[in-house]
Amino acid sequence: MNVSILSPLKTLFQGEATSVNLPGKIGAFTVLENHAPIVSTLDKGVITITNKEENTEIEIVSGFVEVHDNEITICVEQ
């Protein structure tokens, strides 16, 4: 999956992932390959991006995510 995490000031992450854990407004959830299309708001918490080599964690205050055709776009405020 291709993941882009954007803030108003810069791109925080751009790359491939095998899973992405997100702090949703009504509870945390995980996006895996071939996930159904979704748009969701995000709450304060940590986004964890997992790939074959490492985990990347990004703390956020709020945001939203769009998942479609293994493309994940996340807009956040830190």
Rosetta silent file (secondary structure, phi, psi, omega in degrees, C-alpha in Angstrom):
SEQUENCE: MNVSILSPLKTLFQGEATSVNLPGKIGAFTVLENHAPIVSTLDKGVITITNKEENTEIEIVSGFVEVHDNEITICVEQ
SCORE:     score description
SCORE:     0.000 S_00000001
   1 L     0.000  143.981  176.081    0.000    0.000    0.000 S_00000001
   2 E   -97.316  127.892 -176.105    1.174    3.519   -0.704 S_00000001
   3 E  -119.186  132.603  173.262    0.835    5.864    2.287 S_00000001
   4 E  -125.992  125.306  175.280    1.004    9.671    2.320 S_00000001
   5 E  -118.059  120.144 -174.077    0.764   11.613    5.579 S_00000001
   6 E  -120.819  140.541  170.829    0.465   15.368    5.105 S_00000001
   7 L  -116.549  170.276  178.210    0.353   18.286    7.524 S_00000001
   8 L   -60.264  -23.898 -175.682   -0.316   21.928    6.610 S_00000001
   9 L   -97.929  -28.884 -175.244    3.444   22.581    6.713 S_00000001
  10 L  -166.966  170.888  172.156    5.036   19.506    5.136 S_00000001
  11 E   -83.812  122.569 -177.087    4.837   15.880    4.103 S_00000001
  12 E   -88.373  -30.394  179.910    5.408   13.777    7.227 S_00000001
  13 E  -156.866  139.222  174.198    5.600   10.368    5.534 S_00000001
  14 E  -145.272  117.283  179.500    5.570    9.020    1.991 S_00000001
  15 E   170.034 -172.358 -178.666    6.146    5.343    1.312 S_00000001
  16 E   -90.455  151.994  178.249    4.992    1.757    1.273 S_00000001
  17 L  -147.958  152.864  172.920    3.353   -0.062    4.189 S_00000001
  18 L   -95.637  -24.962  174.376    1.968   -3.486    5.029 S_00000001
  19 E  -156.857  154.791  177.633   -0.392   -2.056    7.678 S_00000001
  20 E  -135.857  122.643  176.067   -1.402    1.298    9.151 S_00000001
  21 E   -98.616  130.949 -173.293   -2.903    1.695   12.645 S_00000001
  22 E  -128.655  143.339  177.169   -5.004    4.829   13.066 S_00000001
  23 E   -88.179   84.144  179.884   -6.662    6.587   16.058 S_00000001
  24 E   -68.210  157.727  179.978  -10.246    6.934   14.755 S_00000001
  25 L   -59.539  -34.139 -178.915  -12.782    9.205   16.476 S_00000001
  26 L  -107.322   14.944  177.143  -14.843    6.181   17.599 S_00000001
  27 E   139.065  153.661 -179.382  -11.886    3.872   18.171 S_00000001
  28 E   -67.738  148.660  176.687   -8.564    2.754   16.765 S_00000001
  29 E  -148.345  161.881 -177.719   -8.548    0.722   13.559 S_00000001
  30 E  -119.038  138.139  175.531   -6.069   -0.938   11.200 S_00000001
  31 E  -108.360  125.934  176.659   -5.891   -0.696    7.413 S_00000001
  32 E  -116.132  172.545  179.914   -4.447   -3.684    5.554 S_00000001
  33 L   -55.877  141.089 -179.997   -3.945   -4.367    1.845 S_00000001
  34 L    64.798   28.007  176.167   -7.171   -4.390   -0.207 S_00000001
  35 L   -63.308  147.696  175.896   -9.147   -2.616    2.540 S_00000001
  36 L   -62.076  149.744  177.100  -12.594   -1.413    1.544 S_00000001
  37 L   -58.506  139.674 -178.390  -12.780    2.280    0.565 S_00000001
  38 E  -155.045  149.104  168.344  -13.260    4.478    3.610 S_00000001
  39 E  -128.555  129.338 -176.279  -13.122    8.093    4.756 S_00000001
  40 E  -145.965  149.494  173.279  -12.804    8.636    8.508 S_00000001
  41 E   -84.387  152.639 -179.468  -11.971   11.362   11.000 S_00000001
  42 E  -118.240  149.376 -179.168   -9.018   10.876   13.322 S_00000001
  43 L  -108.627  176.921  177.105   -8.598   11.787   16.969 S_00000001
  44 L   -60.435  133.415 -179.487   -5.555   12.609   19.078 S_00000001
  45 E   164.411 -155.850 -176.576   -3.175    9.657   19.147 S_00000001
  46 E  -122.951  131.132  170.564   -0.426    7.856   17.263 S_00000001
  47 E   -92.731  128.934  177.837   -0.416    6.644   13.666 S_00000001
  48 E  -115.945  119.196  178.068    1.755    3.531   13.282 S_00000001
  49 E  -104.229  123.063 -179.012    2.986    2.621    9.800 S_00000001
  50 E  -112.524  131.352  170.493    4.406   -0.908    9.504 S_00000001
  51 L  -133.394 -172.673 -173.926    6.490   -2.174    6.618 S_00000001
  52 L   -65.469  -29.127 -175.733    8.955   -5.043    6.213 S_00000001
  53 L   -94.445  -35.512 -170.882   11.909   -3.161    7.703 S_00000001
  54 L  -160.552  171.584  170.802   10.509   -0.969   10.493 S_00000001
  55 E  -109.996  139.012  175.138    7.631    0.736   12.265 S_00000001
  56 E  -118.414  131.627  179.384    7.159    4.492   12.013 S_00000001
  57 E  -117.725  134.601  178.866    5.084    6.337   14.615 S_00000001
  58 E  -130.577  121.818  177.520    3.649    9.830   14.158 S_00000001
  59 E   -82.171  137.738  179.744    1.757   11.639   16.926 S_00000001
  60 E  -132.133  162.034  174.664   -1.252   13.685   15.822 S_00000001
  61 L   -99.160  -39.622  178.221   -3.863   15.987   17.349 S_00000001
  62 E  -166.541  174.365  177.174   -6.556   15.416   14.716 S_00000001
  63 E   162.797 -165.524  174.435   -7.090   14.693   11.048 S_00000001
  64 E  -149.367  159.713 -177.969   -8.810   12.504    8.497 S_00000001
  65 E  -130.829  143.712  171.483   -7.937    9.519    6.309 S_00000001
  66 E  -125.143  128.645  178.032   -9.062    8.352    2.879 S_00000001
  67 E  -119.616  128.138  179.258   -8.421    4.766    1.749 S_00000001
  68 E  -160.455  123.723  177.822   -9.053    3.756   -1.864 S_00000001
  69 L    52.349   49.260  179.319   -7.398    1.126   -4.102 S_00000001
  70 L    60.228   21.796  171.457   -4.453    0.544   -1.703 S_00000001
  71 E  -111.750  123.672  179.708   -3.741    4.300   -1.582 S_00000001
  72 E  -115.538  119.428  177.370   -3.926    5.808    1.895 S_00000001
  73 E  -116.770  124.667 -176.567   -3.951    9.588    2.208 S_00000001
  74 E  -124.844  123.738  175.437   -3.887   11.033    5.710 S_00000001
  75 E  -109.291  126.627 -172.561   -4.159   14.767    6.478 S_00000001
  76 E  -134.355  161.413  166.053   -3.219   15.672   10.047 S_00000001
  77 E  -115.694  139.095 -178.455   -2.558   18.444   12.529 S_00000001
  78 L  -104.907    0.000    0.000    0.271   17.886   14.964 S_00000001
